[in-house]
Amino acid sequence: MIQKTAAAEARLDHPIRNFSVQLSLTPRGARLARLLATEQLRAWELPLDPARQLVAELAANAATHSRVPGRDFRLTLYVVGDTLRIEVTDTCGDLLPRPQDPTSDAESGRGLVLVEAFADRWGVTQGPCPRKTVWAELNLVPLAPDPARTCSGARGALPKELQG
């Protein structure tokens, strides 16, 4: 059965890839989410940034605002075609995130402003009760291989309109 699934995926032009992990709803769990996502992106040979910043913000928001004793959160990464989808699911579905307009001297409140700036799309999906999933999507633009280019092991590029 596993061989048939792998063979079918190998025939696709753009294989569907996914990674999912359940972590503690703590600052340590949020940090681990970013580290695990970074390693998964490297394994998939995808650009690390801004995806790891999105994971860091979404996981930190869950650990800060959705903490319920004894409950965890789930980080899920999907790649379908040329889209990377990042999902953070927690069990505090009654508290929906919304971007704030923090003052210049505020020490917090910029997380979703950053998500809005980095992501091509983002949103919140509620349910099943008591869960909610905050998600962000990035359009992936592959880079043509350049033997003279040295990098950290990740491949990819910003969309042409964002390049300087």
C-alpha positions, 0 to 999 in steps of 0.5 A: 500500500505504501509503495502504491501511494509513493508511486502515485505521488512520484507521477505528479508534476507537483507532489503534495507534501505535508508535515504535522506535529503536536506541541505543547502550548508554551513558549518552548513549544512555539520555538520548537515549532519554528525549528522543526518547520525550518528543518522540514523546509530545508528537507523540501528544499524550499525557501526558509524565509518568510515561512519560518517567520510566519510559523514563529508568529502563529505559534507564538500567538497560540502560546501567548493568547490561546493557552489552556492548561493541559492542551496542545497545539498542532503545526501543519505544513502543506505544499500543494503545487506552488503554494505552501500553507502553514496552519496552527490549530489550538483549542481556544476557538472562542478567541479569534485573532485580529490585527491590531494597530499598536502604538510605536512604543507598544511592546507587543501586538505586531504579530498579525501585522507581520503575518499580514505583511509576509503572507500572500493570504491568511485567515482563520477557520473555526471548528470543530469546537473548541478548535480554531486554525490560523493559517497563512499561505505563501506562493512559491517561486522556484529559482533556476539552479545557479552553480555560482550561487552559494546559499544555506541549502534552501532554494527559492526566490521572492516573486518578481514584483518584490525583487529589487 
